[in-house]
Amino acid sequence: MATYVIGDIQGCFATLMKLLEAISFDKNSDELILLGDVVNRGPSSLEVMRFIVENQNNISTVLGNHDILAIALHIGAIKDRPNNMQALLEAKDAGKLIDWLRHRPLIIKRNNAIFVHAGILPSVSIEEAIKEAEHAQEKLQKDEAKVFLARFYERRLGRDSADIKDQSLEALIYLTVIRMCAAPNVMATYDGDLAHAPEGITPWFMMRNDAGFNIYFGHWAALGLYQYKNYYCLDSGCVWGNQLSALRLEDQKIFSVENAESV
C-alpha cells in the first residue's frame, strides 16, 4: 500500500496512464492525492475527469485554478474565457463530473502533511487557511457559487473592490494562484523561474515557517520539481511538453515520466 502525490495533470490523460504504469499503481490498495489543475490546457480533460471520478474511492484531489475555471464556465459564472475543455463541458455527464469537482476541498490535511494547489498566504496560519478554505468550499457547492466565482474573476482582474472583505474569496485566490509575495499579506504577480524574479518579491513558502508540517503544492511549472526545507513543488510542467511527476509519501521517492500526449 502506497500513497502518491501527483502534480498538475492538466488534461494529459495519456501521460497520467504512463505515470501510473511506471509506479505500478494498484487501484485496490494504493492511493493518489492530486494537487489540482487536473483539467484544461491538455487534450483529454474529459478522460481525466472520468477516470478520477470512476476511481474516487482511492483518488483525492484539491481544487486548482483551472478546475475552478471548469466550474465557473459550467455554471455560467463567466463566459467566453479561452480554454481547452469543450469535450468536458459538452459531455452528457458534464453535470455529474463538474458537480464532483464542486465538492472537492481546497486543502487536504493528513497528519503532518498539507496538500494545496498553489500555496498559503504567509500571513495566514495553516489552521486559518483550513477554516477559510472550508467556507470557500461551502460557497462553491451552493447556489451562490455563480456570484462567488464571478467575483473571484473580477477580483483577479482588479475590477472588484478590495475594500469588500470576504475571507473565503481571498482564500480561494491565494490557495489557487499564489506564487510570489511582496509582503506576508500581499501577493505578487509572477510565474517565471526564481533566477529571473524581480527584486522585492519572494516565493510564498520562503516567507513561512511551518515547522512540523510538510506542504506539497503544484501550480508553478517554471519552478518545476523543487524542494525548499519542508515545502515540495511537484508541478514539473507536463502540459508544456515536460514531465508528469509523483512523490511517494512513504519514502519521499519521486517518479517522473515524459509527456506522452499526441496533441
URGIKA-V943851 format. One record per pair of residues at least 12 apart in sequence whose ideal C-beta (glycine too) atoms are under 10 Angstrom apart, sorted by the first residue. I is the first residue (numbers start at 1). J is the second residue. D is the distance in Angstrom with one decimal. If there is no record, write none. Layout:
I	J	D
I	J	D
This chain:
1	26	8.1
1	28	9.4
1	29	4.6
1	30	6.4
1	31	7.8
1	250	8.7
2	23	7.8
2	24	9.1
2	25	8.5
2	26	8.1
2	29	7.9
2	30	5.0
2	31	7.6
2	32	9.8
2	246	9.9
2	248	5.5
2	249	7.6
2	250	5.8
2	251	8.8
2	253	9.6
3	30	7.1
3	31	4.6
3	32	7.8
3	33	6.5
3	58	9.5
3	60	9.5
3	110	8.3
3	113	9.1
3	246	9.9
3	247	9.3
3	248	7.1
3	249	4.4
3	250	6.8
4	19	8.7
4	20	8.6
4	23	6.0
4	25	7.1
4	30	6.7
4	31	7.3
4	32	5.4
4	33	7.2
4	34	9.4
4	59	10.0
4	245	9.8
4	246	4.4
4	247	6.9
4	248	5.5
4	249	7.4
4	250	9.5
4	253	9.7
4	254	10.0
4	255	7.7
5	31	9.6
5	32	7.9
5	33	4.9
5	34	8.0
5	35	6.6
5	60	9.9
5	108	9.9
5	113	8.5
5	115	6.7
5	214	9.9
5	216	5.2
5	217	9.7
5	218	9.2
5	232	7.9
5	234	6.1
5	245	9.1
5	246	6.5
5	247	4.7
5	248	8.0
5	249	6.3
5	252	9.9
5	254	9.6
6	19	7.0
6	20	9.0
6	23	9.3
6	32	6.0
6	33	7.3
6	34	5.3
6	35	6.7
6	38	9.2
6	59	9.4
6	61	9.0
6	216	9.9
6	218	8.5
6	234	7.0
6	235	10.0
6	238	9.7
6	244	7.1
6	245	7.2
6	246	4.7
6	247	8.0
6	255	9.4
7	19	10.0
7	34	8.3
7	35	5.4
7	36	9.0
7	37	8.4
7	117	9.9
7	216	8.9
7	217	8.7
7	218	4.3
7	219	8.7
7	220	9.5
7	221	8.8
7	224	9.3
7	225	8.2
7	232	9.6
7	233	7.7
7	234	3.6
7	235	4.3
7	236	5.9
7	237	8.7
7	238	7.5
7	243	9.1
7	244	6.9
7	245	5.4
7	246	7.8
7	247	8.5
7	256	9.5
8	34	8.7
8	35	6.7
8	36	7.0
8	37	4.1
8	38	7.9
8	39	10.0
8	40	9.6
8	41	8.9
8	42	9.5
8	64	6.8
8	66	8.0
8	117	8.3
8	218	4.5
8	219	6.8
8	220	9.1
8	221	7.1
8	234	8.1
8	235	4.7
8	236	8.4
8	237	8.1
8	238	6.8
8	239	7.0
8	240	9.9
8	244	8.2
8	245	9.5
9	34	6.7
9	35	9.0
9	36	9.1
9	37	7.0
9	38	4.8
9	39	7.8
9	40	9.8
9	41	9.8
9	42	7.3
9	44	9.4
9	45	9.1
9	48	5.8
9	51	9.8
9	52	8.9
9	61	9.2
9	64	9.6
9	66	9.7
9	218	9.3
9	238	6.9
9	239	8.1
9	244	6.7
10	36	9.9
10	37	5.4
10	38	7.4
10	39	7.0
10	40	5.8
10	41	4.5
10	42	4.7
10	43	9.8
10	44	9.8
10	45	8.1
10	48	8.5
10	64	8.8
10	66	6.6
10	84	8.9
10	218	9.6
10	221	9.2
10	235	9.2
10	237	9.5
10	238	6.6
10	239	3.9
10	240	9.0
10	244	9.1
10	261	9.9
11	37	9.0
11	38	7.6
11	39	5.3
11	40	5.8
11	41	6.0
11	42	3.0
11	43	6.2
11	44	5.3
11	45	3.8
11	46	8.3
11	47	8.1
11	48	5.6
11	49	8.8
11	66	8.5
11	83	10.0
11	84	6.6
11	85	7.5
11	87	9.4
11	88	8.2
11	238	9.6
11	239	7.1
11	261	8.6
11	263	9.9
12	38	9.6
12	41	8.3
12	42	4.0
12	43	7.6
12	44	6.9
12	45	9.3
12	47	9.8
12	48	7.5
12	238	5.0
12	239	5.8
12	244	6.4
12	259	6.7
12	260	7.6
12	261	5.3
12	263	9.9
13	38	10.0
13	42	7.4
13	43	7.8
13	44	3.6
13	45	8.2
13	46	8.6
13	47	4.1
13	48	4.9
13	49	9.4
13	50	9.1
13	51	7.0
13	260	9.1
13	261	8.0
14	42	9.0
14	43	8.4
14	44	7.0
14	47	8.7
14	48	10.0
14	244	9.9
14	259	8.6
14	260	4.4
14	261	5.4
14	262	7.0
14	263	9.5
15	42	8.0
15	44	9.3
15	48	9.9
15	238	5.5
15	239	8.8
15	242	9.9
15	243	8.3
15	244	4.7
15	257	6.4
15	258	7.8
15	259	5.4
15	260	4.5
15	261	6.1
16	32	9.5
16	34	9.4
16	38	8.9
16	42	9.4
16	44	8.8
16	47	8.9
16	48	6.5
16	51	7.4
16	52	9.3
16	238	8.6
16	244	6.6
16	246	9.7
16	257	9.2
16	260	8.8
17	44	9.9
17	47	9.2
17	48	9.9
17	51	8.3
17	257	9.6
17	260	7.8
18	244	7.7
18	257	4.7
18	258	8.0
18	259	8.9
18	260	4.7
18	261	9.9
19	32	9.8
19	238	8.8
19	243	8.8
19	244	5.1
19	245	7.7
19	246	5.9
19	255	6.9
19	256	7.8
19	257	4.8
19	258	9.9
19	260	8.9
20	32	8.1
20	51	9.4
20	244	9.9
20	246	8.5
20	255	9.9
20	257	9.4
21	257	8.4
22	244	9.5
22	246	8.3
22	255	5.6
22	256	8.3
22	257	5.2
23	246	5.9
23	248	7.4
23	253	9.4
23	255	5.2
23	257	9.2
24	255	9.9
25	55	9.7
25	58	9.2
25	246	8.8
26	58	8.9
27	54	9.7
27	55	6.1
27	57	8.6
27	58	6.2
27	59	9.2
28	57	9.8
28	58	8.1
29	58	8.1
30	58	6.7
30	59	9.8
30	248	9.4
31	57	9.2
31	58	4.9
31	59	7.3
31	60	7.2
31	110	10.0
31	249	9.0
32	52	8.5
32	55	8.1
32	58	6.8
32	59	4.6
32	60	7.2
32	61	8.2
32	246	7.9
33	59	8.0
33	60	5.0
33	61	7.3
33	62	8.1
33	108	6.5
33	110	7.9
33	113	8.7
33	115	5.5
33	216	7.8
33	246	9.6
33	247	9.4
33	249	8.0
34	48	9.5
34	52	7.3
34	59	6.7
34	60	7.0
34	61	3.8
34	62	7.3
34	64	8.9
34	67	9.7
34	104	9.3
34	108	9.8
34	115	8.6
34	117	9.4
34	218	8.6
34	234	9.9
34	246	9.7
35	61	7.7
35	62	6.3
35	64	7.2
35	108	9.4
35	115	6.3
35	116	7.5
35	117	5.8
35	118	9.2
35	216	6.4
35	217	6.2
35	218	3.8
35	219	7.7
35	232	9.7
35	233	9.1
35	234	6.0
35	235	7.4
35	247	9.8
36	61	6.4
36	62	4.8
36	63	5.5
36	64	2.7
36	65	7.7
36	66	7.7
36	67	5.9
36	68	9.0
36	104	8.5
36	106	8.6
36	115	8.8
36	116	7.9
36	117	3.3
36	118	7.9
36	175	9.0
36	176	7.2
36	217	8.6
36	218	6.1
36	219	7.2
36	235	9.5
37	61	9.4
37	62	9.6
37	63	8.8
37	64	3.5
37	65	6.8
37	66	4.4
37	67	6.4
37	68	9.5
37	69	9.4
37	117	6.6
37	118	9.3
37	176	8.8
37	218	6.4
37	219	6.8
37	221	9.7
37	235	7.9
37	239	8.5
38	51	9.5
38	52	6.4
38	59	9.6
38	61	6.0
38	62	9.7
38	63	9.1
38	64	7.3
38	66	7.8
38	67	6.2
38	70	9.0
38	101	8.4
38	104	9.4
39	52	9.6
39	64	8.7
39	66	5.7
39	67	6.0
39	69	8.1
39	70	5.2
39	71	10.0
39	83	8.8
39	84	8.6
39	85	5.9
39	88	6.3
39	89	9.8
39	97	9.2
39	98	9.8
39	101	8.2
40	64	9.0
40	65	9.0
40	66	3.9
40	67	8.1
40	69	6.3
40	70	6.8
40	73	9.9
40	82	9.7
40	83	5.7
40	84	5.7
40	85	5.6
40	88	8.8
40	239	8.3
41	66	7.0
41	83	8.3
41	84	5.5
41	85	9.0
41	238	9.5
41	239	4.5
41	240	8.5
42	66	9.9
42	84	7.0
42	85	9.8
42	238	7.6
42	239	4.9
42	259	9.0
42	261	6.1
42	263	8.1
43	84	7.2
43	87	8.9
43	239	9.4
43	261	5.7
43	262	7.5
43	263	4.0
44	84	9.6
44	87	8.0
44	88	9.1
44	261	7.6
44	262	9.7
44	263	8.4
45	66	8.8
45	67	9.8
45	70	7.5
45	83	8.8
45	84	7.0
45	85	4.8
45	86	9.0
45	87	6.9
45	88	4.4
45	89	8.8
45	91	9.6
45	97	9.4
46	85	7.9
46	86	9.1
46	87	4.5
46	88	4.3
46	89	8.8
46	90	8.9
46	91	5.5
46	93	8.7
46	94	8.4
46	97	7.8
47	87	8.6
47	88	9.0
48	88	8.6
48	97	9.8
49	67	9.5
49	70	8.4
49	85	9.3
49	87	9.9
49	88	6.1
49	91	8.6
49	93	8.8
49	94	8.9
49	96	9.4
49	97	4.6
49	98	8.4
49	100	7.8
49	101	7.6
50	88	9.1
50	91	8.5
50	93	7.4
50	96	9.6
50	97	7.0
52	97	8.7
52	100	8.0
52	101	9.2
52	104	9.7
53	93	8.6
53	96	7.3
53	97	6.0
53	99	9.8
53	100	5.2
53	101	9.1
56	100	7.3
56	104	9.9
60	104	8.1
60	105	8.2
60	108	6.1
60	110	9.1
60	115	8.0
61	100	9.6
61	101	8.4
61	104	5.6
61	105	8.4
61	108	8.5
61	115	8.9
61	117	9.1
62	104	6.6
62	105	5.8
62	106	5.9
62	107	6.4
62	108	5.7
62	114	9.8
62	115	5.7
62	116	5.9
62	117	5.3
62	118	9.6
62	133	8.9
62	175	8.0
62	176	8.9
62	216	9.6
62	217	9.1
62	218	9.0
63	101	7.0
63	102	8.8
63	103	9.9
63	104	5.1
63	105	7.2
63	106	5.4
63	107	9.4
63	116	9.5
63	117	6.5
63	133	9.2
63	136	9.1
63	137	8.1
63	140	7.9
63	172	8.5
63	175	7.9
63	176	6.6
64	104	9.7
64	106	9.3
64	116	9.4
64	117	3.9
64	118	7.3
64	175	9.0
64	176	5.8
64	177	9.0
64	217	9.8
64	218	6.9
64	219	6.4
64	235	9.6
65	117	7.0
65	118	7.2
65	152	9.4
65	156	9.0
65	172	9.3
65	173	9.1
65	175	9.2
65	176	4.2
65	177	5.3
65	219	7.3
66	83	8.2
66	84	9.5
66	85	8.5
66	117	9.2
66	176	8.8
66	219	9.4
66	239	9.6
67	98	9.4
67	101	5.5
67	102	9.4
67	104	7.4
67	117	8.1
67	176	8.2
68	101	8.7
68	102	9.8
68	106	9.4
68	117	9.2
68	140	8.2
68	149	6.9
68	152	7.1
68	153	9.1
68	172	7.3
68	173	9.9
68	175	9.8
68	176	5.9
68	177	9.2
69	81	6.7
69	82	9.7
69	83	6.2
69	85	7.8
69	149	9.1
69	152	10.0
69	153	8.9
69	176	9.8
70	83	7.7
70	85	5.7
70	88	6.6
70	89	7.2
70	94	9.2
70	97	8.6
70	98	6.3
70	101	6.4
70	102	9.7
71	98	5.9
71	99	9.2
71	101	5.7
71	102	5.7
71	104	9.6
71	140	6.7
71	145	7.3
71	146	9.8
71	149	6.7
72	98	9.9
72	140	9.8
72	145	8.5
72	146	8.3
72	148	9.5
72	149	4.3
72	150	7.8
72	152	7.5
72	153	6.9
73	85	7.1
73	86	9.9
73	88	9.4
73	89	5.9
73	98	8.9
73	149	9.5
74	88	8.7
74	89	6.0
74	94	6.5
74	95	7.8
74	97	8.9
74	98	4.4
74	99	8.9
74	101	8.6
74	102	8.8
75	98	7.7
75	99	9.8
75	102	8.3
75	140	9.5
75	143	9.6
75	145	6.0
75	146	5.2
75	148	10.0
75	149	7.3
75	150	9.8
76	146	6.2
76	149	9.4
76	150	9.1
77	145	7.1
77	146	4.7
77	147	7.6
77	148	7.7
77	149	3.7
77	150	4.7
77	151	8.9
77	152	7.9
77	153	7.3
78	146	9.4
78	149	7.1
78	150	6.6
78	152	9.0
78	153	5.4
78	154	9.4
81	153	8.0
84	239	9.4
84	263	9.5
99	141	8.8
101	140	8.7
102	137	8.6
102	140	5.1
102	141	5.5
102	142	9.4
102	145	7.0
103	137	7.9
103	140	8.1
103	141	6.0
104	137	7.8
104	140	8.7
104	141	9.9
105	130	9.1
105	133	6.7
105	134	7.8
105	136	9.6
105	137	5.8
105	175	9.8
106	118	9.8
106	129	8.6
106	130	8.9
106	132	8.6
106	133	3.9
106	134	8.2
106	135	9.8
106	136	6.0
106	137	5.9
106	140	8.7
106	168	9.7
106	171	7.1
106	172	6.9
106	174	9.9
106	175	4.7
106	176	7.3
107	120	8.1
107	126	8.3
107	129	6.2
107	130	5.4
107	131	9.8
107	132	9.1
107	133	4.5
107	134	8.4
107	136	9.8
107	137	9.0
107	171	9.0
107	175	6.7
107	215	9.9
108	130	9.5
108	133	9.6
108	216	9.2
109	126	7.7
109	127	9.6
109	129	9.7
109	130	6.3
109	133	9.9
109	213	8.7
110	214	9.8
110	249	8.3
111	213	9.2
111	214	9.5
112	210	9.5
112	212	5.9
112	213	5.2
112	214	6.3
112	215	9.8
112	230	9.1
113	213	7.2
113	214	5.1
113	215	7.9
113	216	6.8
113	230	9.9
113	232	9.8
113	249	6.8
114	126	6.3
114	129	8.6
114	130	8.6
114	210	7.6
114	213	5.5
114	214	7.1
114	215	4.6
114	216	7.0
114	217	8.6
114	230	9.6
114	231	9.6
115	214	9.5
115	215	8.0
115	216	5.1
115	217	7.7
115	218	9.4
115	232	9.9
115	234	9.8
115	249	10.0
116	129	7.9
116	130	9.8
116	133	8.3
116	174	9.4
116	175	5.8
116	176	8.7
116	178	9.3
116	215	6.9
116	216	7.5
116	217	5.3
116	218	8.7
116	219	8.9
117	175	6.4
117	176	5.3
117	177	8.5
117	178	9.3
117	217	6.5
117	218	5.9
117	219	5.4
117	235	9.3
118	173	9.1
118	174	7.0
118	175	6.1
118	176	5.3
118	177	5.4
118	178	4.7
118	179	6.9
118	187	9.8
118	204	8.2
118	217	6.2
118	218	7.6
118	219	4.1
118	220	7.6
118	235	9.6
119	174	6.9
119	175	7.5
119	176	9.3
119	177	8.9
119	178	4.4
119	179	7.3
119	180	9.7
119	181	9.2
119	187	9.6
119	203	8.3
119	204	4.4
119	205	6.3
119	208	8.5
119	215	7.8
119	217	5.4
119	218	9.7
119	219	7.4
119	220	8.5
119	231	8.4
119	233	9.2
120	132	9.8
120	133	9.3
120	171	9.1
120	174	6.7
120	175	7.0
120	178	7.5
120	204	6.9
120	205	8.4
120	208	7.0
120	210	8.2
120	215	7.4
120	217	8.7
121	170	7.8
121	171	8.3
121	173	8.9
121	174	4.3
121	175	8.6
121	178	6.4
121	181	7.4
121	184	7.4
121	185	6.5
121	186	8.8
121	187	7.0
121	204	6.9
121	207	9.0
121	208	9.0
122	174	9.5
122	178	9.2
122	181	5.9
122	183	8.2
122	184	4.0
122	185	7.4
122	186	9.4
122	187	9.7
122	202	8.7
122	203	9.8
122	204	5.8
122	205	8.3
122	206	8.7
122	207	3.7
122	208	5.0
122	209	9.0
122	210	10.0
123	174	9.6
123	181	8.8
123	183	8.1
123	184	4.1
123	185	3.9
123	186	8.7
123	207	8.6
123	208	9.4
124	167	9.1
124	170	8.8
124	171	7.8
124	174	7.4
124	175	9.7
124	184	8.8
124	185	8.2
124	208	9.3
125	208	9.5
125	210	8.8
126	208	9.1
126	210	6.3
126	212	9.6
126	213	6.5
126	215	8.3
128	167	8.5
128	171	8.7
129	171	6.6
129	174	8.1
129	175	7.1
130	171	9.5
131	167	8.7
131	168	9.5
131	171	8.7
132	166	9.8
132	167	5.0
132	168	5.8
132	169	9.3
132	170	7.4
132	171	3.6
132	172	8.6
132	174	9.1
132	175	8.3
133	168	8.2
133	171	5.5
133	172	8.1
133	174	9.9
133	175	6.0
134	168	8.6
134	171	9.1
135	166	9.2
135	167	7.0
135	168	4.0
135	169	9.4
135	171	7.2
135	172	9.4
136	148	8.0
136	152	9.2
136	166	9.2
136	167	8.6
136	168	4.1
136	169	7.2
136	170	8.9
136	171	5.1
136	172	4.5
136	173	9.3
136	175	7.7
136	176	9.5
137	168	8.6
137	171	9.4
137	172	8.9
138	168	7.9
139	152	9.8
139	166	9.2
139	168	5.9
139	169	8.4
139	172	8.3
140	152	9.8
140	168	9.4
140	172	8.1
148	166	8.6
148	168	7.9
148	169	7.0
148	172	7.9
149	169	9.6
149	172	8.5
151	164	8.3
151	166	7.5
151	169	6.0
151	172	9.5
152	166	9.8
152	169	6.3
152	172	5.8
152	173	6.8
152	176	8.8
152	177	9.7
154	169	9.9
155	169	6.5
155	170	8.4
155	172	9.2
155	173	6.4
156	172	10.0
156	173	6.8
156	176	9.8
156	177	7.2
156	189	9.7
170	185	9.7
170	187	9.6
173	187	7.5
174	187	6.3
174	204	8.0
175	217	9.5
175	219	9.7
176	219	7.5
177	189	9.0
177	191	9.4
177	219	7.4
178	203	9.3
178	204	5.1
178	205	9.5
178	217	9.1
178	219	8.0
178	220	9.4
179	191	6.0
179	192	9.1
179	197	9.3
179	201	9.0
179	203	6.9
179	204	6.8
179	205	9.8
179	217	9.8
179	219	7.0
179	220	5.5
179	222	8.8
179	223	7.8
179	233	9.9
180	192	9.4
180	194	9.2
180	197	6.5
180	198	8.6
180	200	9.6
180	201	4.3
180	202	6.4
180	203	5.9
180	204	6.8
180	206	9.4
180	207	9.6
180	220	9.4
181	201	6.5
181	202	5.9
181	203	7.7
181	204	5.2
181	205	9.7
181	206	8.9
181	207	5.8
181	208	9.7
182	198	9.7
182	200	6.1
182	201	5.3
182	202	8.0
183	200	9.5
183	201	9.3
183	202	9.1
183	207	8.4
184	202	9.5
184	204	9.0
184	207	5.5
184	208	8.5
185	207	9.9
186	201	9.2
187	201	9.3
187	204	7.9
188	200	8.0
188	201	4.1
188	202	8.4
188	203	9.9
188	204	9.3
189	201	8.9
190	203	9.4
190	220	9.8
190	222	9.2
191	219	8.9
191	220	7.1
191	221	8.0
191	222	6.1
191	223	9.1
192	220	9.5
192	222	5.1
192	223	9.1
193	220	9.2
193	221	9.6
193	222	4.6
193	223	6.7
193	224	8.2
193	226	9.8
194	206	9.5
194	220	9.7
194	222	8.3
194	223	6.9
194	226	8.4
194	228	9.7
195	222	9.7
196	222	9.0
197	222	9.8
203	220	8.5
203	223	7.8
203	226	9.2
203	228	7.4
203	231	8.6
203	233	9.2
204	217	9.1
204	220	9.8
204	231	8.9
205	217	7.9
205	223	10.0
205	226	9.4
205	228	5.7
205	229	7.9
205	230	8.8
205	231	4.0
205	232	9.3
205	233	8.4
206	228	6.5
206	229	8.7
206	231	8.4
208	228	9.9
208	229	9.3
208	230	9.5
208	231	7.7
209	229	9.1
209	230	9.6
210	229	8.9
210	230	6.5
210	231	7.9
211	229	9.1
211	230	7.6
212	230	8.4
213	230	6.4
213	231	9.3
214	227	9.9
214	229	9.4
214	230	5.0
214	231	7.9
214	232	6.8
214	247	10.0
214	249	8.7
214	252	8.8
215	228	9.9
215	229	9.5
215	230	6.5
215	231	5.0
215	232	7.1
215	233	9.7
216	230	9.8
216	231	8.1
216	232	4.9
216	233	8.2
216	234	6.3
216	247	7.1
216	249	8.7
217	231	7.3
217	232	7.3
217	233	5.9
217	234	7.4
217	235	7.9
218	232	9.7
218	233	6.8
218	234	5.5
218	235	3.9
218	236	9.1
218	245	9.5
219	233	8.0
219	234	9.7
219	235	5.8
220	233	5.6
220	234	9.7
220	235	5.5
220	237	9.3
221	233	9.3
221	235	5.1
221	236	7.5
221	237	3.8
221	238	8.4
221	239	7.7
221	240	5.8
221	242	7.5
222	235	8.8
222	237	7.7
222	240	9.2
223	235	7.0
223	236	9.4
223	237	9.2
224	236	5.3
224	237	6.2
224	242	7.7
224	243	8.6
224	245	8.8
225	237	9.3
225	242	9.8
225	243	8.1
225	245	5.8
225	247	8.8
225	254	6.6
225	256	7.4
227	247	9.7
227	252	9.1
227	254	9.5
232	247	6.6
232	252	8.4
232	254	9.1
233	245	9.7
234	246	7.6
234	247	5.8
234	254	8.0
234	256	9.7
236	254	9.1
236	256	6.1
236	257	9.7
236	259	9.8
237	259	8.7
238	256	9.2
238	257	8.6
238	258	8.8
238	259	5.5
238	260	9.1
238	261	8.3
239	259	7.8
239	261	8.1
240	259	8.2
241	258	8.7
241	259	5.2
241	261	8.5
242	256	9.0
242	258	7.7
242	259	6.3
243	255	9.7
243	256	4.3
243	257	6.3
243	258	5.8
243	259	6.9
244	256	6.9
244	257	5.8
244	258	8.3
244	259	7.1
244	260	8.5
244	261	10.0
245	257	8.1
